[in-house]
Amino acid sequence: MAQLLKTDVEGRVVPLLSLSIWTAALSVVTLGFYRFWMKTRLRRHFWSAIRPDRTPLEYVGKGIEKFTGFLIALVILALLIGVVALILVYASFALFQEEYEAYIIAAVLAIPLMYFASYRAKRYVYARTRWRGIRFALEPAAGRYTLYAVGQLFLTLITMGFLWPRMTFKLEKFRTDRTFFGTQRLNQGGRWTGLIKPFLPVLISFWFILGAIVGAAWFAAGEESALSVWVGLVPLLSIVAIFGGLFFYTRYRVVALRYMANHKTAGGVGLISTASFPRILWLNFAGYILTNLFTTLASLAVAGVASGVLVLVFPGLRDFGLFATGAVSDGSGLGGDGMPSAEVGVFFAIFIYMSTLLFFSVFRQTFVLFPVWRHYAETLTLTGGEHLCEIAQRARDEAGEAEGMAEAFDLGAAI
């Protein structure tokens, strides 16, 4: 009889929130420099909370690996994007006498880079993850994955989204079939057609909204009365698009994840997932409310402290811009102490904006990602536990550039 191994979660939100707040504060104070170490500490907290068969996962990555990988990727991307951008802008002006076409082409060219970066980020995370002392690994196939993913995306686009389930399944299978736990290769079973049924409501909603918009626009082009109908449809269609689309797509993601988890194997070891869509939906709804609330409070606190410090350091800013209106009364554009008021105001706005993004990311991890992780983990069971003793250790994968390119593209590499 197959041995079943339950998964427990020992972590709690309060310690994670405490860790998130002080590491985020350090990141803000250091102008983002500490965020690589912040992500490392948060990931270690996440990993150690997940305990299949009461044995915690381990994350052994280092902040310095992320930092150096980010610098390397930034230099490479700066050179690559800079050269490509100059070529595209020149060609756009030469052919179209405008630069907008260059921006569109550059955005399209960024898609393969994002697939490439996401695969390399996963490879680094797997290489730094252990369970029972045995390492995970992902084969170095970022280039092939990029070409494969772009091909799947093209097929999805030309079929107006119908082959989205196929893309979901094929990309997951590509990654899973190249994943190892120790010496044991993983395998993704099942068929992509098993995802068509849960995706149909998403597809029908998309087609309905697209058809309604195109139809209303077509009628509006010919009649004034139809134009009023078009204008009246916009708010309704927007509500349907946002709430209906989020509802059905969230359901599809949960069902797809559950389906693919139930068809994953590693030799004689398998998985059973009983993740609940209503539970996931509630965790996301409540989590984002708390995330926005705490983000607002934290941003206001940082703005208050930062404005107070600026006024103390540069008294002439007391009457300028964000603080009032009289610092440039002499027409010089300088504060009372000779400090350029406009530049300080711009720096202040950028600082608050970046702080808000950072806080949102941190609180989202605390109130959304961690509860969702906990639910997925608690509803996951390993089968064939007796076969784990057959799996041996594997050599360490350096994955030298860490998640540098994913960090540069901001692809959610935090967790």
C-alpha positions as CSV (number, residue, x, y, z in Angstrom):
1,M,0.0,0.0,0.0
2,A,1.3,3.4,-1.0
3,Q,2.5,5.6,1.9
4,L,0.8,9.0,2.2
5,L,2.7,12.0,3.5
6,K,0.7,15.0,4.6
7,T,2.0,18.6,4.3
8,D,1.9,20.9,7.3
9,V,2.4,24.6,7.5
10,E,4.0,26.0,10.7
11,G,4.4,29.7,9.7
12,R,2.1,32.5,11.0
13,V,1.2,35.8,9.5
14,V,2.3,38.0,12.5
15,P,6.0,36.9,12.5
16,L,6.0,37.3,8.7
17,L,4.5,40.7,9.0
18,S,7.1,41.8,11.5
19,L,9.9,40.5,9.3
20,S,8.4,42.2,6.2
21,I,8.1,45.6,7.9
22,W,11.6,45.9,9.2
23,T,13.3,44.4,6.1
24,A,11.1,46.8,4.0
25,A,12.1,49.7,6.2
26,L,15.8,48.8,5.7
27,S,15.2,48.6,1.9
28,V,13.6,52.1,1.9
29,V,16.4,53.6,4.0
30,T,19.1,52.1,1.8
31,L,17.2,53.3,-1.3
32,G,16.5,49.7,-2.4
33,F,20.0,48.3,-1.9
34,Y,18.9,45.9,0.9
35,R,16.0,44.5,-1.0
36,F,18.1,41.6,-2.3
37,W,18.7,40.5,1.3
38,M,15.1,41.2,2.2
39,K,13.9,38.8,-0.5
40,T,16.3,36.2,0.8
41,R,15.1,36.4,4.4
42,L,11.4,36.4,3.3
43,R,12.0,33.3,1.1
44,R,13.7,31.4,3.9
45,H,10.7,32.2,6.1
46,F,8.3,30.9,3.4
47,W,10.3,27.8,2.7
48,S,10.8,26.8,6.3
49,A,7.0,27.1,7.0
50,I,6.2,24.4,4.4
51,R,6.8,20.9,5.9
52,P,5.9,17.8,3.8
53,D,5.9,14.9,6.3
54,R,6.9,17.4,9.0
55,T,10.2,18.1,7.4
56,P,10.7,21.8,6.4
57,L,11.9,22.9,3.0
58,E,15.2,24.8,3.1
59,Y,16.3,27.8,1.0
60,V,20.0,28.3,0.9
61,G,20.3,31.3,-1.5
62,K,22.2,34.4,-0.6
63,G,21.4,38.1,-1.0
64,I,24.9,38.8,-2.5
65,E,24.1,36.3,-5.3
66,K,21.0,38.2,-6.2
67,F,22.8,41.5,-6.0
68,T,25.7,40.5,-8.2
69,G,23.4,38.8,-10.6
70,F,21.2,41.9,-10.9
71,L,24.3,44.0,-11.7
72,I,25.5,41.7,-14.4
73,A,22.0,41.4,-15.9
74,L,21.6,45.2,-15.8
75,V,24.8,45.8,-17.7
76,I,23.9,43.2,-20.3
77,L,20.3,44.5,-20.7
78,A,21.5,48.1,-20.8
79,L,23.8,47.3,-23.7
80,L,21.4,45.1,-25.5
81,I,18.3,47.3,-25.1
82,G,20.4,50.5,-25.8
83,V,21.7,49.2,-29.1
84,V,18.4,47.7,-30.2
85,A,16.5,50.9,-29.3
86,L,18.8,53.0,-31.3
87,I,18.5,50.8,-34.4
88,L,14.7,50.7,-34.0
89,V,14.3,54.4,-33.5
90,Y,16.5,55.1,-36.6
91,A,14.6,52.6,-38.7
92,S,11.2,54.0,-37.5
93,F,12.1,57.5,-38.4
94,A,13.6,56.5,-41.8
95,L,10.5,54.4,-42.8
96,F,7.6,56.1,-41.0
97,Q,8.9,59.5,-39.9
98,E,7.7,58.6,-36.4
99,E,9.1,56.8,-33.4
100,Y,5.9,55.1,-32.1
101,E,6.5,52.0,-34.3
102,A,9.9,51.6,-32.6
103,Y,8.3,51.5,-29.2
104,I,5.8,48.9,-30.3
105,I,8.5,46.6,-31.8
106,A,10.6,47.1,-28.7
107,A,7.7,46.0,-26.5
108,V,7.2,42.9,-28.6
109,L,10.9,42.0,-28.5
110,A,10.8,42.3,-24.7
111,I,8.4,39.3,-24.5
112,P,11.1,36.7,-25.3
113,L,13.5,38.3,-22.8
114,M,10.8,38.0,-20.1
115,Y,10.3,34.3,-20.8
116,F,14.1,33.8,-20.8
117,A,14.4,35.7,-17.5
118,S,11.6,33.8,-15.8
119,Y,13.1,30.4,-16.6
120,R,16.5,31.4,-15.3
121,A,14.9,32.7,-12.1
122,K,13.2,29.4,-11.6
123,R,16.4,27.5,-12.2
124,Y,18.2,29.6,-9.5
125,V,15.3,29.1,-7.0
126,Y,15.3,25.3,-7.6
127,A,19.0,25.1,-7.3
128,R,18.9,26.8,-3.8
129,T,16.0,24.6,-2.5
130,R,16.4,21.5,-0.5
131,W,14.1,18.9,1.2
132,R,15.5,16.2,3.5
133,G,18.9,17.6,2.5
134,I,18.4,16.7,-1.2
135,R,18.6,19.5,-3.8
136,F,16.2,20.4,-6.5
137,A,17.4,21.4,-9.9
138,L,16.1,22.7,-13.3
139,E,18.0,21.9,-16.5
140,P,19.7,24.9,-18.2
141,A,17.3,25.3,-21.1
142,A,16.3,29.0,-21.0
143,G,16.9,29.5,-24.7
144,R,14.9,26.5,-25.8
145,Y,12.1,27.5,-23.3
146,T,12.0,31.0,-24.8
147,L,11.5,29.8,-28.3
148,Y,9.0,27.2,-27.2
149,A,7.0,29.7,-25.2
150,V,7.0,32.3,-28.0
151,G,5.7,29.6,-30.3
152,Q,2.9,28.6,-27.9
153,L,2.0,32.3,-27.4
154,F,1.8,32.8,-31.2
155,L,-0.6,29.8,-31.5
156,T,-2.7,31.2,-28.7
157,L,-3.0,34.7,-30.3
158,I,-3.9,33.5,-33.8
159,T,-6.7,31.3,-32.3
160,M,-8.1,34.2,-30.3
161,G,-7.2,32.6,-27.0
162,F,-8.7,29.2,-27.7
163,L,-5.3,27.5,-27.2
164,W,-4.5,29.2,-23.9
165,P,-5.0,25.9,-22.0
166,R,-2.6,24.2,-24.4
167,M,0.0,26.9,-23.7
168,T,-0.6,26.6,-19.9
169,F,-0.1,22.8,-20.0
170,K,2.8,22.7,-22.5
171,L,4.9,25.3,-20.7
172,E,4.3,23.6,-17.3
173,K,5.3,20.3,-18.9
174,F,8.4,21.8,-20.4
175,R,9.6,23.0,-17.0
176,T,8.4,19.9,-15.0
177,D,10.0,17.4,-17.3
178,R,13.4,19.2,-16.8
179,T,13.1,19.4,-13.0
180,F,14.9,17.1,-10.7
181,F,14.6,16.1,-7.1
182,G,18.0,14.8,-6.3
183,T,18.7,12.2,-9.0
184,Q,15.0,11.7,-9.8
185,R,13.5,13.5,-12.8
186,L,10.0,14.7,-12.5
187,N,7.3,14.1,-15.1
188,Q,4.2,16.0,-16.0
189,G,1.4,13.6,-17.1
190,G,-2.1,14.3,-18.3
191,R,-3.3,16.1,-21.4
192,W,-3.9,19.7,-22.2
193,T,-7.5,19.0,-23.2
194,G,-8.2,18.4,-19.6
195,L,-8.0,22.2,-19.1
196,I,-10.4,23.2,-21.8
197,K,-13.6,22.8,-19.8
198,P,-12.5,25.1,-16.9
199,F,-11.2,27.6,-19.4
200,L,-14.4,27.9,-21.4
201,P,-16.1,30.5,-19.2
202,V,-12.9,32.7,-19.5
203,L,-12.9,32.3,-23.2
204,I,-16.6,33.0,-23.6
205,S,-16.4,36.1,-21.4
206,F,-13.5,37.4,-23.4
207,W,-15.2,36.8,-26.8
208,F,-18.5,38.2,-25.6
209,I,-16.8,41.4,-24.3
210,L,-14.7,41.8,-27.4
211,G,-17.7,41.2,-29.7
212,A,-19.8,43.7,-27.8
213,I,-17.1,46.4,-28.0
214,V,-16.5,45.8,-31.7
215,G,-20.2,45.7,-32.5
216,A,-21.0,48.8,-30.5
217,A,-18.1,50.7,-32.1
218,W,-19.2,49.6,-35.6
219,F,-22.8,50.8,-35.0
220,A,-21.6,54.0,-33.4
221,A,-19.5,54.9,-36.5
222,G,-22.8,55.1,-38.5
223,E,-25.4,56.6,-36.2
224,E,-25.4,59.2,-33.5
225,S,-28.1,57.3,-31.5
226,A,-25.8,54.2,-31.6
227,L,-23.0,56.3,-30.2
228,S,-25.0,57.0,-27.0
229,V,-25.6,53.2,-26.7
230,W,-21.8,52.7,-27.1
231,V,-21.0,55.2,-24.4
232,G,-23.5,53.6,-22.1
233,L,-22.1,50.2,-22.7
234,V,-18.5,51.1,-21.7
235,P,-19.0,51.2,-17.9
236,L,-21.0,48.0,-18.0
237,L,-18.5,46.2,-20.1
238,S,-15.7,47.4,-17.9
239,I,-17.4,46.0,-14.8
240,V,-18.0,42.6,-16.6
241,A,-14.4,42.5,-17.8
242,I,-12.9,43.2,-14.4
243,F,-15.0,41.1,-12.1
244,G,-16.1,38.4,-14.5
245,G,-12.7,38.0,-16.0
246,L,-11.0,37.9,-12.6
247,F,-13.5,35.4,-11.2
248,F,-13.3,32.9,-14.0
249,Y,-9.6,33.3,-14.6
250,T,-8.8,32.8,-10.9
251,R,-11.0,29.6,-11.0
252,Y,-9.2,28.4,-14.1
253,R,-5.7,28.9,-12.4
254,V,-6.7,27.0,-9.3
255,V,-8.3,24.1,-11.3
256,A,-5.3,24.0,-13.7
257,L,-2.8,24.0,-10.9
258,R,-4.8,21.2,-9.1
259,Y,-5.0,19.2,-12.4
260,M,-1.4,19.4,-13.2
261,A,-0.3,18.7,-9.6
262,N,-2.4,15.5,-9.6
263,H,-0.6,14.4,-12.8
264,K,3.0,15.1,-11.6
265,T,5.2,12.1,-10.6
266,A,8.8,11.6,-9.5
267,G,9.5,8.0,-10.0
268,G,7.1,6.2,-7.7
269,V,6.2,9.4,-5.8
270,G,3.1,11.3,-6.8
271,L,0.9,14.2,-5.6
272,I,-2.7,14.7,-4.6
273,S,-4.0,18.3,-4.5
274,T,-7.5,19.2,-3.2
275,A,-7.1,23.0,-3.4
276,S,-10.4,24.8,-3.2
277,F,-11.3,27.7,-5.5
278,P,-13.8,29.4,-3.1
279,R,-11.1,29.4,-0.4
280,I,-8.5,30.8,-2.8
281,L,-10.9,33.5,-4.0
282,W,-11.6,34.6,-0.4
283,L,-7.9,34.6,0.5
284,N,-7.2,36.9,-2.5
285,F,-10.2,39.2,-1.8
286,A,-9.5,39.7,1.9
287,G,-5.7,39.7,1.3
288,Y,-5.7,42.5,-1.2
289,I,-8.0,44.6,1.0
290,L,-5.4,44.3,3.9
291,T,-2.5,44.8,1.5
292,N,-3.9,48.1,0.2
293,L,-4.8,49.3,3.7
294,F,-1.4,48.6,5.2
295,T,0.4,50.0,2.1
296,T,-1.5,53.2,2.4
297,L,-0.7,53.5,6.1
298,A,3.0,52.7,5.6
299,S,3.3,55.1,2.7
300,L,1.7,57.9,4.7
301,A,4.1,57.3,7.6
302,V,7.1,57.3,5.3
303,A,5.9,60.5,3.6
304,G,5.4,62.2,6.9
305,V,8.8,61.2,8.2
306,A,10.6,62.1,5.0
307,S,8.9,65.5,4.6
308,G,9.9,66.3,8.3
309,V,13.5,65.4,7.7
310,L,13.6,67.4,4.5
311,V,12.2,70.5,6.2
312,L,14.7,70.1,9.1
313,V,17.6,69.8,6.7
314,F,16.4,72.4,4.2
315,P,14.3,74.9,6.1
316,G,13.6,76.8,2.9
317,L,11.5,73.9,1.7
318,R,8.9,74.6,4.4
319,D,6.9,76.8,2.0
320,F,7.5,74.9,-1.2
321,G,5.4,72.5,-3.2
322,L,4.3,69.5,-1.1
323,F,4.7,71.5,2.1
324,A,3.3,74.9,0.9
325,T,4.0,77.5,-1.9
326,G,6.4,80.2,-1.1
327,A,10.0,78.8,-1.3
328,V,10.6,80.3,-4.7
329,S,9.4,83.8,-4.0
330,D,12.6,85.3,-5.3
331,G,12.1,83.7,-8.7
332,S,15.3,81.8,-8.5
333,G,13.9,78.3,-8.2
334,L,15.9,77.8,-5.0
335,G,14.8,77.2,-1.4
336,G,15.7,79.6,1.3
337,D,19.0,77.8,1.8
338,G,20.0,77.7,-1.8
339,M,18.7,74.2,-2.4
340,P,16.9,73.7,-5.8
341,S,13.3,73.2,-4.6
342,A,11.9,71.6,-7.8
343,E,14.7,68.9,-7.8
344,V,14.0,68.1,-4.1
345,G,10.3,67.9,-4.8
346,V,10.8,65.5,-7.7
347,F,13.2,63.3,-5.6
348,F,10.6,63.3,-2.8
349,A,7.9,62.2,-5.2
350,I,10.0,59.4,-6.7
351,F,11.1,58.3,-3.2
352,I,7.5,58.0,-2.0
353,Y,6.4,56.2,-5.2
354,M,9.2,53.6,-5.0
355,S,8.5,53.2,-1.3
356,T,4.8,52.6,-2.0
357,L,5.7,49.9,-4.6
358,L,8.0,48.2,-2.2
359,F,5.4,48.2,0.6
360,F,2.7,46.9,-1.7
361,S,5.0,44.0,-2.7
362,V,5.9,43.2,0.9
363,F,2.3,43.3,2.2
364,R,1.1,41.4,-0.7
365,Q,3.5,38.6,0.2
366,T,2.2,38.7,3.8
367,F,-1.5,38.9,3.3
368,V,-2.0,37.3,-0.1
369,L,0.8,35.0,-1.2
370,F,1.5,33.4,2.2
371,P,-2.1,32.5,3.0
372,V,-2.5,31.1,-0.5
373,W,0.7,29.1,-0.2
374,R,-0.5,27.8,3.1
375,H,-3.8,26.6,1.6
376,Y,-2.1,24.9,-1.3
377,A,0.4,23.2,1.0
378,E,-2.2,22.1,3.5
379,T,-4.3,20.5,0.7
380,L,-1.3,18.7,-0.8
381,T,-0.4,15.1,-0.1
382,L,2.5,13.0,-1.3
383,T,1.9,9.4,-2.4
384,G,4.4,6.7,-2.6
385,G,6.5,8.0,0.3
386,E,8.3,4.6,0.6
387,H,10.1,5.4,-2.7
388,L,11.8,8.5,-1.4
389,C,14.6,6.4,0.1
390,E,15.6,5.5,-3.5
391,I,16.4,9.1,-4.4
392,A,20.1,10.1,-4.1
393,Q,21.7,13.5,-3.8
394,R,22.8,15.5,-6.9
395,A,25.7,17.9,-7.5
396,R,25.2,21.5,-6.7
397,D,24.0,23.7,-9.6
398,E,25.8,27.1,-9.4
399,A,23.1,29.0,-11.5
400,G,25.6,31.9,-11.4
401,E,23.6,34.9,-12.4
402,A,20.8,34.2,-9.9
403,E,17.6,36.0,-10.7
404,G,19.3,39.1,-12.1
405,M,17.4,39.4,-15.3
406,A,14.1,38.6,-13.6
407,E,14.8,41.3,-11.0
408,A,15.6,43.8,-13.8
409,F,12.3,43.0,-15.5
410,D,10.5,43.0,-12.1
411,L,8.9,39.6,-12.8
412,G,7.8,38.8,-9.3
413,A,11.1,37.1,-8.4
414,A,10.6,37.9,-4.7
415,I,9.0,34.5,-3.9
